[in-house]
Amino acid sequence: MLPTPYTFPAVLEPLFRGALIRVPVRSPELFLTFDDGPTPGVTPWVLDVLDRYNARAVFFLVGQKAERHPRLVESILERGHRIGNHTFHHLNGWKTPLPKYLTDVEKATSVLSAYIPDPRPLFRPPYGRLGFRQFRALKQNYRIVLWKRLSLDYDPAVQPRKILRYLSKNIHPGDIIVFHDSTKSFPKLKQILPPLLENWQKQGFCFKNNL
């Protein structure tokens, strides 16, 4: 049986108390997020699609990519979106010692703060993998954003039609949804993002980024 896009495991939520998994809302709002960019050729395409649906999103940027492609970072902000920290080297928190991980996060912050100073920047751990000591250290200075729905747009085992079927039906106001503006995910993202936005908009949802 193939995997399907999934919800953040409820059993883990108490371990990450204080992290944002979904947003309490009173209206039909969804929160789109894009990880692992900015990526030439991919991020601009995503920005164009979001414009067509008057959608605002949060882009969690890898620091070294942001440093390499400053004009893409500027374009994200100019078009009304927000940026967040996704570490400098896209580190796996489960495999990285605490001091090295924190140093890498701060290095990404030093790059991103040049574009938008924020007293408590948004942060999402790559792969969603964050040790408890890392979480405890980071939550003091960062607003840690996880997710409610993960699209699995990067997983070659999941067919686009399964993603479309699942995310068209299993979505609720306040959900934070993860996509990826990466080269790896782009072939599948091109197939799922426009129809999903079309479907959700017809259901009455709008797309916000005030996390």
SULZINOR-V949462 format. One record per residue. N is the residue number from 1. RES is the residue in one small letter. SS is DSSP state (H for helix, E for strand, L for the rest). PHI is phi in whole degrees, -180 to 180 (NA if undefined). D_FIRST is the distance of its C-alpha to the first C-alpha in whole Angstrom. Layout:
{{N | RES | SS | PHI | D_FIRST} {N | RES | SS | PHI | D_FIRST}}
//
This chain:
{{1 | m | L | NA | 0} {2 | l | L | -74 | 4} {3 | p | L | -68 | 7} {4 | t | L | -126 | 9} {5 | p | L | -54 | 13} {6 | y | E | -131 | 14} {7 | t | E | -88 | 17} {8 | f | L | -57 | 20} {9 | p | L | -59 | 19} {10 | a | H | -60 | 22} {11 | v | H | -65 | 23} {12 | l | H | -89 | 24} {13 | e | H | -57 | 26} {14 | p | H | -62 | 29} {15 | l | H | -73 | 29} {16 | f | H | -117 | 30} {17 | r | L | -61 | 32} {18 | g | L | 106 | 34} {19 | a | L | -79 | 31} {20 | l | E | -94 | 30} {21 | i | L | -109 | 27} {22 | r | E | -145 | 28} {23 | v | L | -110 | 31} {24 | p | L | -69 | 33} {25 | v | L | -133 | 34} {26 | r | L | -113 | 36} {27 | s | L | -135 | 35} {28 | p | L | -74 | 32} {29 | e | E | -117 | 32} {30 | l | E | -120 | 29} {31 | f | E | -124 | 29} {32 | l | E | -86 | 27} {33 | t | E | -133 | 27} {34 | f | E | -131 | 27} {35 | d | E | -106 | 27} {36 | d | E | 82 | 28} {37 | g | E | -91 | 31} {38 | p | L | -81 | 33} {39 | t | L | -128 | 32} {40 | p | L | -55 | 35} {41 | g | L | 86 | 33} {42 | v | L | -102 | 30} {43 | t | H | -58 | 32} {44 | p | H | -60 | 35} {45 | w | H | -63 | 32} {46 | v | H | -60 | 30} {47 | l | H | -61 | 34} {48 | d | H | -65 | 35} {49 | v | H | -64 | 32} {50 | l | H | -61 | 32} {51 | d | H | -60 | 36} {52 | r | H | -64 | 35} {53 | y | L | -112 | 34} {54 | n | L | 50 | 36} {55 | a | L | -100 | 34} {56 | r | L | -111 | 34} {57 | a | E | -141 | 32} {58 | v | E | -115 | 32} {59 | f | E | -107 | 32} {60 | f | E | -90 | 31} {61 | l | E | -98 | 33} {62 | v | L | -78 | 33} {63 | g | H | -56 | 36} {64 | q | H | -67 | 37} {65 | k | H | -73 | 36} {66 | a | H | -63 | 38} {67 | e | H | -65 | 41} {68 | r | H | -79 | 40} {69 | h | L | -129 | 40} {70 | p | H | -61 | 42} {71 | r | H | -66 | 42} {72 | l | H | -67 | 39} {73 | v | H | -62 | 39} {74 | e | H | -61 | 42} {75 | s | H | -65 | 40} {76 | i | H | -57 | 38} {77 | l | H | -72 | 40} {78 | e | H | -62 | 43} {79 | r | L | -97 | 40} {80 | g | L | 91 | 40} {81 | h | L | -100 | 37} {82 | r | E | -113 | 37} {83 | i | E | -122 | 36} {84 | g | E | -138 | 34} {85 | n | E | -88 | 34} {86 | h | L | -128 | 31} {87 | t | L | 69 | 33} {88 | f | L | -83 | 35} {89 | h | L | -112 | 33} {90 | h | L | 56 | 30} {91 | l | L | -83 | 30} {92 | n | L | -89 | 27} {93 | g | H | -61 | 29} {94 | w | H | -71 | 27} {95 | k | H | -113 | 29} {96 | t | L | -122 | 32} {97 | p | L | -59 | 35} {98 | l | H | -54 | 37} {99 | p | H | -60 | 40} {100 | k | H | -65 | 38} {101 | y | H | -65 | 35} {102 | l | H | -64 | 38} {103 | t | H | -63 | 40} {104 | d | H | -67 | 38} {105 | v | H | -62 | 37} {106 | e | H | -65 | 41} {107 | k | H | -64 | 41} {108 | a | H | -65 | 38} {109 | t | H | -60 | 40} {110 | s | H | -64 | 44} {111 | v | H | -76 | 42} {112 | l | H | -74 | 41} {113 | s | L | -67 | 44} {114 | a | L | -67 | 46} {115 | y | L | -97 | 44} {116 | i | L | -152 | 44} {117 | p | L | -65 | 46} {118 | d | L | -142 | 44} {119 | p | L | -63 | 45} {120 | r | L | -141 | 41} {121 | p | L | -63 | 39} {122 | l | E | -76 | 35} {123 | f | E | -140 | 33} {124 | r | L | -130 | 29} {125 | p | L | -73 | 28} {126 | p | H | -55 | 26} {127 | y | H | 66 | 22} {128 | g | H | 70 | 23} {129 | r | L | -102 | 25} {130 | l | L | -143 | 28} {131 | g | L | -72 | 30} {132 | f | H | -63 | 32} {133 | r | H | -66 | 35} {134 | q | H | -65 | 34} {135 | f | H | -60 | 33} {136 | r | H | -63 | 36} {137 | a | H | -72 | 38} {138 | l | H | -79 | 37} {139 | k | L | -67 | 37} {140 | q | L | -70 | 41} {141 | n | L | -119 | 41} {142 | y | L | -129 | 38} {143 | r | E | -92 | 36} {144 | i | E | -85 | 32} {145 | v | E | -113 | 30} {146 | l | L | -101 | 26} {147 | w | L | -166 | 24} {148 | k | L | -102 | 22} {149 | r | E | -128 | 19} {150 | l | E | -110 | 18} {151 | s | L | -76 | 17} {152 | l | L | 58 | 15} {153 | d | L | -66 | 17} {154 | y | L | -90 | 18} {155 | d | L | -92 | 14} {156 | p | L | -66 | 14} {157 | a | L | -79 | 10} {158 | v | L | -104 | 10} {159 | q | L | -75 | 12} {160 | p | H | -54 | 15} {161 | r | H | -63 | 15} {162 | k | H | -70 | 12} {163 | i | H | -63 | 14} {164 | l | H | -61 | 17} {165 | r | H | -63 | 16} {166 | y | H | -69 | 15} {167 | l | H | -78 | 18} {168 | s | H | -73 | 20} {169 | k | H | -107 | 20} {170 | n | L | -98 | 19} {171 | i | L | -140 | 22} {172 | h | L | -139 | 25} {173 | p | L | -53 | 29} {174 | g | L | 92 | 29} {175 | d | E | -66 | 26} {176 | i | E | -98 | 26} {177 | i | E | -118 | 23} {178 | v | E | -104 | 22} {179 | f | E | -121 | 22} {180 | h | E | -134 | 24} {181 | d | L | -97 | 27} {182 | s | L | -119 | 26} {183 | t | H | -61 | 26} {184 | k | H | -62 | 23} {185 | s | H | -86 | 21} {186 | f | H | -57 | 24} {187 | p | H | -57 | 22} {188 | k | H | -80 | 20} {189 | l | H | -60 | 22} {190 | k | H | -62 | 24} {191 | q | H | -86 | 22} {192 | i | H | -107 | 21} {193 | l | H | -66 | 24} {194 | p | H | -59 | 26} {195 | p | H | -66 | 25} {196 | l | H | -66 | 23} {197 | l | H | -63 | 27} {198 | e | H | -62 | 28} {199 | n | H | -64 | 26} {200 | w | H | -65 | 27} {201 | q | H | -64 | 30} {202 | k | H | -65 | 30} {203 | q | L | -78 | 29} {204 | g | L | 99 | 32} {205 | f | L | -81 | 31} {206 | c | E | -120 | 33} {207 | f | E | -123 | 32} {208 | k | L | -116 | 34} {209 | n | L | -135 | 34} {210 | n | L | -86 | 37} {211 | l | L | -79 | 35}}
//
